[in-house]
Amino acid sequence: MKAEWDDLKTVLAVARGGTLAAAAKRLGLNYTTVARRIQRAEAALGVSLFHRLPDGYRATDVGQLVAERAATMDQQADGLFRALRGRDQTLRGRLVLTAPQLLIGPHVAPVLEQFSTLHPDVEVLLRATNDLLDLNRREADLAIRISRTPGDTLLGLRLCEQQAASFATPSVAERLKDSPNAPVDWIVYEQSPNVPKAALEHFPNNRVRMVFDDMAAMVGAAQAGLGVVRMPMFLGRASVGLQQIPVLPPQPYADIWVVAHRDVWPSAKVKAFRDLLVPWFKASECCFVA
C-alpha cells in the first residue's frame, strides 16, 4: 500500500491549519473526508503523523517531515501547471479572474461582456473578493488589484492612477454649504478610523460618527444620509444618490493593476482579456481622478 498524493496534500493542510476543520476549509472538503485521508496516509506509511490533542492536531516529527516534503511537491506541481497554463494558446476552456467586488459592476462587467462575445468558448469564473488570492498557487489566472505594487513574483500593468475624495448625499452637501461651521459627521473605515487630516484644515468641526469594516456598507450609510465618506473617485461617482463635496480635497489613492504570475502571463486567454481590459480603463480614466 502506498500513500496517495491527495492524502499527502491533506497531511500538509492539517499540519498548516492545526485542525481537521481548518484543513477541510482550505481543501474544500468536508471534515470526515479529511479525517479519512489522514488515517489512510498513516496506514500507508505505517507511522503516526499527528498527536490528537483536545484543541487540534499537532504533527509528530515524522508528520512534520512528510508535510515538508509534501509542500515541496505541491510547489513543484503548481509550477508545472502554471507553465502549462502559460503555454496554452487556445481560446477555450476556463479562465479564472479575481477582482474587488466594488470594481466589478462599473468597470469589470463591461469588459466581461466584450470578452464573452468575442470568445464564447472560454468559460469565465470570477472570484469577487477584496482578498489577495494566491496566484502562485493558481487560485486565479488573472487579478485586478487596488495596490501600490503588483507583487514580487508577478507581472503587472498599471491600469490607472486613482484619487479619493469626500462624498455625501445632496441634502448633507446643502446643509454644509448653508452652515459651513456646522459639525461634519464622518463615516470612517476601521483600518483608518480618524477624520482625514486634510479635512481638518478647512473644517475643524469634523467628527467621527460611525466606524465600518466594509466599504460597501459605508456607501450604503452615506446614501442613507448618515454622513460623509472618503472613497475612491470611481466608487463615489458610480454610487447613486451621492455627490462629491469639498470637505476633503482629492487625495492620492492606491493604483489599479492587472497582474498574473509570470508563468501564466503569456496564456492566450489571459492576453485576450488583458487586451480588452487595458483600453477600457484608459478610456475611463476620468472616473478615477479629479
NORZIMO-V83806 format. One record per helix or strand. SS is the DSSP state (h for helix, s for strand). FROM is the first residue (numbers start at 1). LEN is the number of residues. Records with the same first field share a line. If there is no record, write none. Layout:
SS->FROM-LEN  FROM-LEN
//
This chain:
h->5-13  20-8  31-15  61-27  101-18  170-9  197-4  215-9  233-6  268-16  285-3
s->50-4  56-4  93-7  122-7  142-6  154-15  184-6  192-1  206-7  228-5  243-3  251-11
//
